[in-house]
């Protein structure tokens, strides 16, 4: 059934809005996937902080016009699904990468990160980026390391002095 003009406009506006808020985008060809597999992919995307949309190529090109994902327009060939990372830069890539492990029919054709078009082979590289919580934890570890070392260094002379005094005391008591 054909979409009405208003429905097409709404879809373009929705995808364009999502694209302006997204951290990265993944474009994959879904030819060969069953409806059940697509539903599983969509559920995984919702749980993984990604937005997935099956959209006609011309509508997708219109939606991405004026966004940092406009570089992907030449990659829209065949039946594709467009995924956006909403929580962190690697969320859509992680969802697609995990799904591809059990479904070879999903072929990643393009990735866009920071306005740069990357080939589909770079998916695992983007998927390995840390989540926001992991990045904050790494930052906190890096920030607390020097403080902890300073505390140990400043505490050691006092501890060494007390051990020396205790040793002298024990030596005098033994004599």
C-alpha positions in Angstrom: 0.0 0.0 0.0 1.4 3.4 -1.0 2.1 6.0 1.7 0.3 9.3 1.6 2.2 12.5 1.1 1.5 13.5 4.7 2.9 10.1 6.0 6.0 10.6 3.9 6.5 14.1 5.2 6.0 12.8 8.8 8.6 10.0 8.2 11.1 12.4 6.7 10.6 14.9 9.6 11.0 12.1 12.2 14.2 10.7 10.7 15.6 14.1 10.3 14.9 15.0 13.9 16.5 11.8 15.1 19.6 12.4 12.8 20.2 15.8 14.3 20.3 14.2 17.8 22.3 11.1 16.9 25.9 10.4 17.7 26.6 8.1 14.7 24.7 6.2 11.9 24.9 2.7 10.5 23.4 1.7 7.1 22.8 -2.0 6.4 21.2 -4.0 3.6 18.6 -6.4 5.1 17.8 -8.4 2.0 17.3 -12.1 3.1 16.1 -11.4 6.6 12.7 -12.7 7.7 10.1 -10.6 9.4 10.8 -12.3 12.7 14.5 -11.6 12.4 13.8 -7.9 11.7 11.5 -7.8 14.8 14.3 -9.2 16.9 16.7 -6.6 15.5 14.3 -3.8 16.3 13.8 -5.1 19.9 17.6 -5.4 20.4 17.9 -1.8 19.1 15.4 -0.4 21.5 17.1 -2.2 24.4 20.5 -1.1 23.2 19.8 2.6 22.8 19.6 2.7 19.0 16.9 3.9 16.6 16.3 1.7 13.6 14.1 2.6 10.6 13.4 0.9 7.3 12.8 3.8 5.0 12.7 4.3 1.2 16.0 5.5 -0.1 14.7 8.8 -1.6 12.9 9.6 1.7 16.1 8.8 3.6 18.2 11.1 1.4 15.7 13.9 2.0 15.7 13.3 5.7 19.5 13.4 5.9 19.9 16.5 3.8 21.5 19.2 6.0 22.7 16.9 8.7 26.1 15.5 9.3 24.9 12.2 7.8 24.4 13.7 4.4 27.6 12.0 3.3 25.7 8.7 3.3 23.4 9.5 0.5 25.4 7.7 -2.2 25.3 4.5 -0.1 21.5 4.2 -0.3 21.2 1.3 -2.7 18.7 -1.6 -2.4 16.5 -2.3 0.7 18.3 -0.7 3.6 17.8 -0.2 7.3 19.1 3.0 8.9 20.3 2.9 12.4 21.2 5.8 14.7 23.1 5.7 18.0 21.1 7.7 20.5 22.9 7.0 23.8 26.5 6.8 22.8 28.5 6.7 19.5 28.8 2.9 19.4 25.3 1.8 20.4 23.8 1.2 16.9 27.1 -0.4 15.8 27.0 -2.8 18.8 23.4 -3.8 18.1 24.1 -4.5 14.4 27.4 -6.2 15.2 25.8 -8.5 17.8 22.9 -9.3 15.4 25.3 -10.1 12.5 27.0 -12.8 14.6 23.9 -15.0 14.2 22.5 -13.5 10.9 24.8 -13.4 8.0 22.1 -11.9 5.7 22.5 -8.4 7.3 25.3 -6.6 5.3 26.6 -3.2 6.6 27.2 -0.9 3.7 28.2 2.4 5.3 28.8 4.0 8.6 28.9 7.7 9.5 30.7 9.1 12.5 31.4 12.8 13.1 30.4 13.6 9.5 32.8 11.2 8.0 31.7 8.3 5.8 33.3 5.0 6.8 33.1 1.6 5.0 31.0 -1.1 6.5 34.1 -3.0 7.5 34.7 -0.4 10.2 31.6 -1.6 12.1 33.5 -3.5 14.8 35.8 -0.6 15.4 32.9 1.7 16.2 31.1 -1.1 18.2 34.2 -1.3 20.5 33.9 2.3 21.6 33.2 2.5 25.3 29.7 3.4 26.5 29.2 6.6 28.4 29.4 4.9 31.7 32.6 3.0 30.7 34.2 6.2 29.5 33.3 8.0 32.7 34.7 5.2 34.8 38.0 5.2 32.7 38.2 9.0 33.2 37.6 8.7 37.0 40.3 6.0 37.2 42.7 8.2 35.3 41.9 11.2 37.6 42.1 9.4 40.9 45.4 7.6 40.1 47.7 10.6 40.7 45.8 11.6 43.8 46.1 8.1 45.3 49.8 8.0 44.4 50.3 11.4 46.1 48.6 10.2 49.2 50.8 7.1 49.4 54.0 9.1 48.8 53.1 11.7 51.5 52.0 9.1 54.0 55.1 6.9 53.6 57.7 9.1 55.4 55.5 9.2 58.5 55.0 5.5 58.4 58.7 4.9 57.9 59.6 7.2 60.9 57.1 5.3 63.1 58.6 2.0 62.1 62.1 3.3 62.8 61.1 4.6 66.3 59.4 1.2 67.0 62.6 -0.6 66.0 64.7 1.5 68.2 62.3 1.0 71.1 62.4 -2.8 70.6 66.2 -2.7 70.4 66.5 -0.7 73.7 64.0 -3.0 75.5 66.0 -6.1 74.3 69.3 -4.6 75.7 
